C-alpha cells in the first residue's frame, strides 16, 4: 500500500512481572468520611514501579566457552 510505512520492530523493555502496569491501586476495604474508598498504591517488586527493566547484554560467540 503506498503511503504506509511498514511496522518497525522495537525492543520493548516491559517488565515481565507486571506487564508494564507498575503501580496497582488496591482498595483497603475502608472508606473516607466523604464515602470514597481508601486505596493503597503498591509498586511492582521486580521493576520498583518503573514498568521497565534494563536490557540484558547479548553474548558474542567469543564470550561462550564450550566444555569438553
N, C-alpha and C positions, 0 to 999 in steps of 0.2 A: 504494500500500500504506500503510495507516495505521500511524503509529508510526515510520516510517523517514524519515530526513532525506535530502534529495537531496544528491548529491555536490557538494562545494564546489570551486571552481576556485582553486588556489593557484599563485602564481608561483614555480615552482621555480628555484632558483639553482644547480642542479647543474652542476659543471664538465663541459663537453662533451668534454674530452680524456680524463678518467679515469672519467666517468660516476658520480662520487661516491665511487669507491674510491681515496682519495687516497694511501694508502700500500700498496705491494706488498712482500711478503716473497719475495726471490729466493734460492734455495739456491745457495751458493757452490761446492758440489761437495766440500768437505772436511768432516770430522767432528770433533766434540769428543771428549775422552777417554772420555766415557760412551756414545758411539755416536750421539748426536743430531747432526743436521745444523747447519752454520753457516749462518745466514740473514742476508742483507743487506736492510735496510729502506730502500726507495727511495721518496722523495716525488715526487708529480706536479710537473713543472716549471711547468705553467701556473697551478695554484692554490696551489702551495707547501705541499701536504699538508693543506689545509683541506677539500677536496672541494666547495667552493662558489666561485662567482665573483660579483662585485658586479653588480647590475642596471644595464643601460645606461639612460641618461636618454632619455625619449621626446622626439621632436621635435614641436613645435607647428607649426601651419600658418604662424604668423608667423615661425618660425625658418628656413623653407625659402625660398630665393631662386630665382627662375626666370630663367635667362639667355635673352636674346632673340637 
